[in-house]
Amino acid sequence: MHRMMAVSMSLILKQKNDGEIAKMIDAFLETQKPLAAKLFDRRYYYNETVRDISAKLGISENKATKQLSKLRKELKRYLTERGISLE
């Protein structure tokens, strides 16, 4: 993950308690497959390692890493389209 995206994702997730952003993130996750939403929750809300997440969900670390990268890009686009800047 690019450092800027990591910092931006951290800031956005810290602001999740802000009702509007929380609703946007939750709405985004509802559009995802259940496995993808679990990956995202475990990694960014519970701060679990990719290794632990992949073991718990029965998938490879590589698959988990790729899926998380895809989710970050999609979330960035989703939030940007709704007026939340990550830059």
trRosetta pair geometry for C-beta under 8 A, 3 or more apart (Angstrom, degrees):
i j d omega theta_ij theta_ji phi_ij phi_ji
1 5 5.3 -120 179 84 94 116
1 6 5.0 111 118 -63 122 96
1 9 7.8 -47 -179 8 144 143
1 69 6.7 -156 -82 -106 81 83
1 72 6.6 38 -122 47 116 176
2 5 4.4 84 63 9 91 105
2 6 6.9 -158 91 -10 45 85
3 6 5.6 -55 -149 35 33 113
3 7 6.3 29 156 -16 67 105
4 7 5.9 -55 -147 39 31 108
4 8 6.0 29 155 -17 66 111
4 87 7.6 12 171 -129 128 56
5 8 5.6 -56 -141 42 31 112
5 9 6.0 33 158 -22 66 106
5 72 6.1 76 168 161 127 132
5 76 7.0 -59 -133 -72 103 141
5 86 7.3 34 -123 151 61 132
6 9 5.9 -52 -143 35 26 109
6 10 6.4 29 154 -20 60 106
7 10 5.7 -56 -152 35 30 113
7 11 6.5 29 153 -18 64 106
8 11 5.7 -55 -149 36 32 111
8 12 6.3 30 155 -17 66 106
8 76 7.6 54 114 -109 137 107
8 86 3.9 75 -180 -172 142 94
8 87 7.4 -5 -97 -68 140 23
9 12 5.8 -54 -146 38 31 110
9 13 6.1 24 158 -14 66 110
9 44 6.8 -96 160 -123 114 130
9 72 6.1 -48 -85 -135 138 109
9 75 7.8 74 -117 91 99 135
9 86 7.7 25 -59 -146 53 128
10 13 6.0 -60 -144 41 26 105
10 14 6.2 29 156 -21 64 107
11 14 5.7 -54 -146 34 29 111
11 15 6.4 19 156 -11 63 110
12 15 5.8 -67 -153 43 30 106
12 16 7.2 62 143 -59 61 77
12 21 6.6 -156 -165 -173 77 133
12 25 7.4 142 151 -75 108 125
12 79 6.9 -44 -135 -119 144 170
12 84 7.1 84 -120 159 114 133
12 86 6.7 -30 -49 -105 128 99
13 16 5.3 -6 -162 -32 45 116
13 25 7.7 106 -104 -114 66 161
13 44 5.3 -135 -107 170 155 112
13 45 7.2 -144 -164 -81 123 62
15 18 4.8 -13 172 7 85 120
15 21 5.2 29 119 64 102 164
16 21 6.0 -118 -114 110 37 106
16 22 4.8 88 178 -93 67 81
16 25 5.9 -47 -123 29 101 153
16 45 8.0 -44 38 -102 172 96
17 22 6.5 38 -113 -59 10 127
18 21 4.6 51 79 24 105 110
18 22 6.4 173 76 -18 49 91
19 22 5.6 -61 -142 37 25 113
19 23 6.3 24 162 -19 64 106
20 23 5.9 -56 -152 34 28 110
20 24 6.6 27 151 -18 63 106
21 24 5.5 -53 -149 35 36 113
21 25 6.3 32 155 -16 69 104
21 79 7.9 27 -139 -130 86 118
21 84 6.6 105 -111 -106 96 147
22 25 6.0 -56 -147 38 29 106
22 26 6.1 27 156 -15 65 111
23 26 5.7 -57 -143 42 29 111
23 27 6.0 32 156 -22 65 108
24 27 5.7 -54 -145 36 27 111
24 28 6.4 31 153 -20 62 105
24 78 7.3 155 171 134 98 104
24 79 6.1 91 145 -107 137 80
24 82 5.8 -177 -130 93 132 160
24 84 6.8 149 107 -14 169 144
25 28 5.6 -52 -150 34 32 114
25 29 6.4 29 154 -17 65 106
25 75 7.2 26 -125 -148 78 119
25 79 7.9 7 -76 -78 72 112
26 29 5.8 -55 -146 38 32 109
26 30 6.4 37 153 -24 64 104
27 30 5.7 -52 -151 31 32 115
27 31 7.1 31 151 -21 61 102
28 31 6.0 -61 -163 29 35 110
28 32 7.1 32 145 -24 65 106
28 74 7.5 151 -170 125 116 97
28 75 5.6 88 158 -116 157 80
28 78 4.7 103 -108 132 122 164
28 79 7.6 -37 -57 -52 147 79
29 32 5.5 -54 -156 26 43 117
29 37 4.5 97 -175 -125 97 102
29 40 6.2 -144 -112 77 110 146
29 41 7.5 76 -144 -54 148 93
30 37 7.6 57 -75 -98 28 142
32 36 4.1 -110 168 89 121 124
32 37 4.9 151 84 -55 116 85
32 40 7.4 76 75 -4 166 138
32 71 6.9 27 -115 -117 150 105
32 74 8.0 127 -86 101 111 148
33 36 4.7 89 58 7 81 106
33 37 7.2 -155 90 -6 39 88
34 37 5.7 -58 -146 38 33 110
34 38 6.3 34 156 -20 67 105
35 38 5.7 -55 -149 36 31 112
35 39 6.4 36 152 -22 64 104
35 57 6.7 111 -148 -170 93 133
35 59 7.6 92 -170 -39 129 146
35 67 7.6 -64 124 -164 100 161
36 39 5.6 -50 -150 32 32 115
36 40 6.4 31 153 -18 64 106
36 67 5.8 -139 -113 179 82 117
36 71 5.8 164 -175 -82 105 122
37 40 5.7 -54 -148 37 32 112
37 41 6.3 33 155 -19 66 107
38 41 5.8 -55 -144 38 30 111
38 42 6.1 24 161 -15 66 110
38 57 6.4 142 114 -99 132 130
39 42 6.2 -63 -147 40 24 106
39 43 6.1 11 162 -11 64 115
39 53 6.1 90 -132 169 67 138
39 57 7.0 -32 -77 -32 81 168
39 64 5.9 -175 -134 -146 123 84
39 67 5.5 36 97 109 174 126
39 68 5.9 -131 149 -73 121 84
39 71 7.0 176 92 -17 116 155
40 43 6.1 -65 -143 42 24 103
40 44 5.8 -23 179 21 65 115
40 45 7.8 55 132 -5 67 98
40 68 7.1 153 -87 -119 63 76
40 71 5.3 -139 -80 162 113 157
40 75 8.0 131 -133 -54 138 139
41 44 7.1 -78 -128 53 14 80
41 45 4.9 -31 -162 30 60 125
41 46 6.6 42 145 -3 71 103
42 45 7.3 -21 -63 52 11 85
42 46 5.2 -40 -145 49 44 121
42 48 4.6 -38 167 37 90 130
42 52 7.9 -148 166 101 123 97
42 53 4.7 137 114 -111 139 112
42 56 7.4 -172 -135 65 158 141
42 57 7.9 -147 9 -39 161 120
43 46 7.6 41 4 55 10 78
43 47 7.5 33 177 -113 33 21
43 48 6.2 -81 -90 60 40 78
43 50 6.9 25 -106 -81 114 68
43 53 6.1 -23 -64 -57 84 158
43 68 5.8 42 -2 -117 174 132
44 47 7.5 27 -151 -73 15 53
48 52 4.7 -113 180 83 105 125
48 53 5.1 125 109 -57 122 91
48 56 7.9 -26 167 9 157 140
49 52 4.6 94 57 8 84 100
49 53 6.8 -152 93 -4 44 87
50 53 5.7 -56 -144 40 32 112
50 54 6.0 31 159 -20 67 108
50 61 5.4 86 133 -150 107 89
50 64 5.1 155 -163 109 93 128
50 65 5.7 33 -154 -71 152 82
50 68 7.2 -99 -106 -6 110 150
51 54 6.2 -58 -146 36 23 107
51 55 6.5 22 156 -17 61 109
51 61 5.9 -9 -95 -100 58 122
52 55 5.8 -58 -149 37 30 111
52 56 6.3 25 156 -16 66 110
53 56 5.9 -60 -148 39 29 108
53 57 6.0 4 163 1 67 115
53 64 5.6 139 98 -152 113 148
54 57 6.2 -67 -137 50 26 96
54 58 7.9 -127 170 46 55 7
54 59 5.2 -100 -147 78 78 72
54 60 6.1 -26 -165 141 133 15
54 61 4.7 -117 -6 -81 167 54
54 63 7.2 126 -125 61 113 89
54 64 4.3 -113 -77 -21 99 143
55 58 7.7 27 -179 -70 25 37
57 64 7.3 128 57 -90 132 115
59 63 4.7 -99 165 80 113 132
59 64 5.7 133 97 -53 115 89
60 63 4.5 97 59 4 86 100
60 64 7.0 -151 95 -4 47 85
61 64 5.6 -56 -148 39 34 112
61 65 6.1 36 154 -21 68 107
62 65 5.8 -54 -145 36 28 111
62 66 6.3 26 157 -16 64 107
63 66 5.9 -57 -146 39 30 109
63 67 6.1 27 157 -18 65 110
64 67 5.8 -58 -146 38 28 110
64 68 6.3 28 157 -19 64 108
65 68 5.9 -56 -147 36 28 110
65 69 6.5 30 154 -20 63 106
66 69 5.7 -55 -151 34 31 113
66 70 6.4 31 152 -18 65 106
67 70 5.6 -54 -150 37 33 113
67 71 6.3 34 152 -20 66 106
68 71 5.5 -53 -145 36 33 113
68 72 6.4 36 156 -22 65 102
69 72 5.9 -52 -150 32 30 111
69 73 6.7 26 154 -14 62 106
70 73 6.0 -59 -153 37 31 109
70 74 6.3 25 154 -15 66 110
71 74 5.7 -58 -144 41 31 109
71 75 6.0 31 158 -20 68 107
72 75 5.8 -55 -143 37 28 109
72 76 6.3 32 156 -22 63 105
73 76 5.7 -52 -149 32 29 113
73 77 6.6 27 153 -15 63 105
74 77 5.7 -55 -150 38 33 110
74 78 6.1 36 151 -23 67 109
75 78 5.4 -53 -143 37 33 116
75 79 6.1 27 160 -14 67 107
76 79 6.2 -60 -146 40 26 104
76 80 6.1 27 156 -20 63 112
76 86 5.3 -75 -137 20 95 157
77 80 5.7 -57 -143 38 28 112
77 81 6.3 30 157 -21 63 107
78 81 6.1 -58 -154 33 24 111
78 82 6.8 3 153 -2 59 113
79 82 5.7 -71 -152 48 34 103
79 84 3.9 -60 172 68 100 119
79 86 6.6 84 89 -41 130 109
80 83 7.8 102 -172 -26 29 9
80 84 6.6 -90 -75 70 33 64
80 85 6.7 63 -115 -105 77 46
80 86 6.7 -72 -68 7 96 98
